[in-house]
Amino acid sequence: MAPGPRQIVLAAALAASCAQLYATSSLASETSIPTPRVTIYPGDRLDDSVLDDMEAAPDASARRGIVVSRKDLVGKIARRTLLPGQPILAIAVDNPRLITIGTQVKIVFSEDGLTITALGMALQAGAAGDLIRVRNQDSNLVVVGVIQPDGTVKVSEG
């Protein structure tokens, strides 16, 4: 008895599924993750010159919190000592600090075309996008704002 059109379609779908599974599994074994080329100390900036690649399975590294892409590391600062040839944990790196505690910062409030600026003293350190507390130098009030990429602190109403 000859196979019908439905059995042919199912067989083709099964063959395509098996081929895709094989391709995925062979690619997974060829994935590399970035590792330090030299010892990197806390506070050091990471760039391409200090990174190497190591072969690893991407699913295993993602479960352990290991950084799997160079673009997630370049420009970051080491929070702890990173050893050569060892995978880098996501919690071991941080964005560079734009503001440190005690530095003078520009506070900006902007809404509906009105912009008010004042000077303040940072009560917390942070990187771009971080929420920090700042003491207004004129009124001594503590405000909370988000650090902007240019180093200003943007506060909003409420």
Buried (B, 14 or more C-beta within 10 A) or exposed (E): EEEEEEEEEEEEEEEEEEEEEEEEEEEEEEBEBBBBBEEBEEEBEBEEEBBBEEEBEBEEBEEEEBBBEBEBBBEBBBEEEBEEEEBBBBEBBEBEBBBEEEEEBBBBBEEEEEEEEBEBBBBBBBBBEBEBBBBBEEEEEEBEBBBBEEEBBBBEEE
